[in-house]
Amino acid sequence: MHTKGTSNTGTWSQGLNAYLVSLGELRLAQWWRNFEDLRQAGFYGNQAGESEVQEALDLLERIRTWATTEIWRFL
């Protein structure tokens, strides 16, 4: 459901962060939030330089590593 003044991406991101926090995955939630902040700054603020792109890629690699090594705890 789309609410006036709230983007679907923003709502989903907040929901994902809340879900990760509820799982006790505070570090992962922070990585995702940092990635979203970089993504939004680049897309909406046109502030995506080389260092921001590299930071976003580093965050995605951390998230991927978590997903492929830590997810077994939830199965």
Sequence and secondary structure as in RCSB ss.txt:
>XXXX:A:sequence
MHTKGTSNTGTWSQGLNAYLVSLGELRLAQWWRNFEDLRQAGFYGNQAGESEVQEALDLLERIRTWATTEIWRFL
>XXXX:A:secstr
   TT  HHHHHHHHHHHHHHHTT HHHHHHHHHHHHHHHHHHHS    HHHHHHHHHHHHHHHHHHHHTGGGG 
